[in-house]
Amino acid sequence: MFAVRERLEALAARLAAERATAADVAALRALLDEGRDATQRQDLARVAELNSALHLRILQISGNPWLSSIAKSLYLHVQWVFRLGAAERAPHSWAEHIQLVDAIESGDGDRAERAALDHLDAASAAAYENAEGGYGVH
């Protein structure tokens, strides 16, 4: 799953950086604010929903309907994996999301792609760490 996400989300971030409008960035920032608040409240179910919403919004901003269509089918699984480690992972994840949104806002496709890959590397490492802890995420 993470190998596929790496390809799809890195491309989505690059395209989003090239195409995002001010309204798109404002929508992403609103999701970041909601995610931060849900994380502080320890509303982990909401954090998982907002995590998916942020990534799906970036896919939409990419402007590539094929990319969005393919990636959407992953997000039920992504949300499930995220929820397994959300208590520990959420604060780090939202900090990485801020870096990703900042990169998209900058309009720098290389920077956005790198931010997406860094985020996915950290998410993958956390998921595999949880798997070793007995959650069975493979």
C-alpha positions as CSV (number, residue, x, y, z in Angstrom):
1,M,0.0,0.0,0.0
2,F,2.8,2.5,0.9
3,A,4.7,1.8,-2.3
4,V,1.6,2.7,-4.3
5,R,0.9,5.7,-2.1
6,E,4.4,6.9,-2.7
7,R,3.9,7.1,-6.4
8,L,0.4,8.5,-6.4
9,E,0.7,11.0,-3.6
10,A,4.1,12.3,-4.7
11,L,2.6,13.0,-8.1
12,A,-0.5,14.5,-6.6
13,A,1.6,16.9,-4.4
14,R,3.7,18.0,-7.4
15,L,0.6,18.7,-9.5
16,A,-1.2,20.4,-6.7
17,A,1.7,22.7,-6.1
18,E,1.6,23.6,-9.8
19,R,-2.2,24.1,-9.8
20,A,-3.4,25.1,-6.3
21,T,-5.4,28.4,-6.1
22,A,-5.6,30.5,-3.0
23,A,-9.0,29.0,-2.2
24,D,-7.5,25.5,-2.5
25,V,-4.7,26.4,0.0
26,A,-7.3,27.9,2.3
27,A,-9.3,24.7,2.2
28,L,-6.2,22.7,3.1
29,R,-5.3,25.0,5.9
30,A,-8.8,24.7,7.3
31,L,-8.4,20.9,7.3
32,L,-5.0,21.4,9.1
33,D,-6.7,23.5,11.8
34,E,-9.4,20.9,12.3
35,G,-6.8,18.1,12.5
36,R,-4.8,20.0,15.0
37,D,-7.9,20.6,17.2
38,A,-9.0,16.9,16.9
39,T,-5.5,15.8,17.8
40,Q,-5.5,18.0,20.9
41,R,-8.9,16.6,21.9
42,Q,-7.7,13.0,21.3
43,D,-10.6,12.5,19.0
44,L,-8.7,9.8,17.0
45,A,-11.6,8.8,14.8
46,R,-12.0,12.3,13.6
47,V,-8.2,12.7,13.2
48,A,-8.2,9.6,10.9
49,E,-11.2,11.1,8.9
50,L,-9.4,14.4,8.5
51,N,-6.2,12.7,7.5
52,S,-8.0,11.0,4.6
53,A,-9.9,14.3,3.8
54,L,-6.6,16.2,3.5
55,H,-5.0,13.7,1.2
56,L,-8.1,13.3,-0.9
57,R,-8.3,17.1,-1.2
58,I,-4.7,17.2,-2.4
59,L,-5.6,14.6,-5.0
60,Q,-8.5,16.7,-6.1
61,I,-6.4,19.8,-6.4
62,S,-3.9,17.9,-8.6
63,G,-6.5,18.2,-11.3
64,N,-5.9,14.7,-12.6
65,P,-9.2,12.7,-12.4
66,W,-7.4,9.4,-13.1
67,L,-5.0,9.9,-10.2
68,S,-7.8,10.8,-7.9
69,S,-9.9,7.9,-9.0
70,I,-7.1,5.4,-8.5
71,A,-6.0,6.8,-5.1
72,K,-9.5,7.0,-3.6
73,S,-9.8,3.3,-3.5
74,L,-6.9,3.1,-1.2
75,Y,-8.2,5.5,1.5
76,L,-10.5,3.1,3.4
77,H,-7.3,1.1,4.0
78,V,-5.2,4.1,4.7
79,Q,-7.7,5.4,7.3
80,W,-7.7,2.0,9.0
81,V,-3.9,1.8,9.2
82,F,-3.7,5.4,10.4
83,R,-6.2,4.7,13.2
84,L,-4.1,1.8,14.5
85,G,-1.3,4.1,15.5
86,A,-3.1,7.4,15.7
87,A,-2.5,8.1,19.4
88,E,1.2,8.2,18.8
89,R,1.4,9.2,15.1
90,A,-1.2,12.0,14.9
91,P,0.9,14.9,16.2
92,H,3.8,14.0,13.9
93,S,1.5,13.4,11.0
94,W,-0.1,16.9,11.3
95,A,3.3,18.6,11.5
96,E,4.3,16.8,8.3
97,H,1.0,17.8,6.7
98,I,1.8,21.5,7.5
99,Q,5.1,21.0,5.7
100,L,3.2,19.5,2.7
101,V,0.7,22.3,2.5
102,D,3.4,24.9,2.8
103,A,5.2,23.2,-0.1
104,I,2.0,23.1,-2.2
105,E,1.4,26.8,-1.4
106,S,4.9,27.7,-2.5
107,G,4.1,26.4,-6.0
108,D,7.4,24.4,-6.0
109,G,6.6,21.0,-7.4
110,D,9.9,19.5,-6.3
111,R,9.5,20.7,-2.8
112,A,5.9,19.4,-2.6
113,E,6.9,16.0,-3.9
114,R,9.7,15.8,-1.4
115,A,7.4,16.7,1.5
116,A,4.9,14.0,0.3
117,L,7.7,11.4,0.2
118,D,9.0,12.4,3.6
119,H,5.5,12.2,5.1
120,L,4.9,8.8,3.5
121,D,8.3,7.5,4.7
122,A,7.4,8.4,8.3
123,A,3.9,7.0,8.0
124,S,5.3,3.7,6.6
125,A,7.8,3.4,9.3
126,A,5.1,4.0,12.0
127,A,2.8,1.4,10.4
128,Y,5.5,-1.2,10.3
129,E,6.5,-0.4,13.8
130,N,2.9,-1.0,14.9
131,A,2.8,-4.2,12.9
132,E,5.8,-5.4,14.9
133,G,3.9,-4.5,18.0
134,G,1.2,-7.0,17.1
135,Y,-1.3,-5.0,15.1
136,G,-0.8,-7.1,12.0
137,V,-0.4,-4.2,9.6
138,H,1.4,-5.6,6.5
